[in-house]
């Protein structure tokens, strides 16, 4: 039986092509990954992110039949309305499923606190408008953003076309001696292939939306296993 240790249910935008492959690569033995999709329409902007979230309950109900824990897998969609919006989404999922749940933004906050870092450099594929919302979300949760830069992607799903080498170079660009950690935001932005090397080169922990979400979902599912190859968070915590 697949998922004999845990079945992770992820709710993702319909245009996301990265989260499932990265989750399947990171998943430990006996852990399976199952996705339900929310329709993502229009260009990538706050309004369309909020509209997409209207499908949360229906997607959660579909996963309820098989999942042990549910993760809402869209970073920008879970911080777009500011601090506390991620927790509202979790409450909505729990209300219709009764299952443990998280969002990517929630997982990132938990991960940063677990790593005991305060000052963060942030690399994203987002527009400046969405980056401003992310910066405020992180600051309102008690962190200092030392630098943030995005690729300006406005096409829904356009984040998924970039090679990890782009993610690596952008991360090196935002990094500085002041930053204690690098955060690569967006579940549709490939990164897991370069995180280990990036940590070695920058001499600091690196988390991505997907490593943080995987880590938090495994904790919620009661899976305590150190996973090598994807950064300090999964390997040591």
Secondary structure, 3 states (H helix, E strand, C coil): CCCCCEEEEEEEECCCCCHHHHHHHHCCCCEEEEEEEECCCCCCCHHHHHHHHHHHHHHHHHHHCCCCEEEECCHHHHHCCCCCHHHHHHHHHHHHHCCEEEEHHHHHHHHHHHHCCCEEEEEECCCHHHHHHHHHHHHHCCCEEEEEECCCCCCCCHHHHCCHHHHHHHHHHHCCCCCCEEEEECCCCCCCCCHHHHHHHHCCEEEEHHHHHHHHHHHHCCCCCCCCCCCHHHHHC
